[in-house]
Amino acid sequence: MAGTSDRSTPLQAQETAQLEENLQGWREVILAVDQVLRWQKPWFPLAVIGFTTAVFLSLYYLDPSVLTGVSSCVVILSLADYLVPIIASKMFGSSQCKVPEQQRFHEICISLVRTYNRFVDFWRSFFHFKERRPKTYFVLVISTLLGMAWIGQQVHNLLLTHLIVTFFLLLPGVLMCVSKYTGMVRRLFRRGTKKD
């Protein structure tokens, strides 16, 4: 089983460079979304919750069929894929962005590549676990799916999806706050132990 630590640095650098090139037209949008997801301003978490709530309330009100919902999402994604690079180049110009912004964009691309590689490694290890311990795999998968089916029966689909999407959108900011405060606690603990 290959872990993320087994991946070669040149391969990861190549994947990151390719991703940066592919997302170049979206750079300004990605940087803005990154600021919102990392809670650069105190009202950003409320904006995220408000945005997801507005989207899911409109879905609840419109109540589109599955085919209409999927085709509408694909239309919106296609329009965004075509229009965002054009609008971003006109709004922000084709000039090079500042060094801190370029560095942050590079860090975001590295993070995306690492997340993708971790997901692939998890997926491989999941199937490796299936081969090694099929009975445990079977019990684990069946019990997890039955639990999810029960939760899905108890909670409305749209509400459950809204809660999951909101959770994942708020997760980067929560993780930053947790790491910030755990770092503060560690520093206070180190100072306290040094005095003793």
PyMOL commands that set and color helices and strands:
alter all, ss='L'
color gray80, all
select helices_A, chain A and resi 4-6+9-22+24-37+44-62+66-92+99-132+134-154+157-195
alter helices_A, ss='H'
color red, helices_A
deselect
rebuild
show_as cartoon
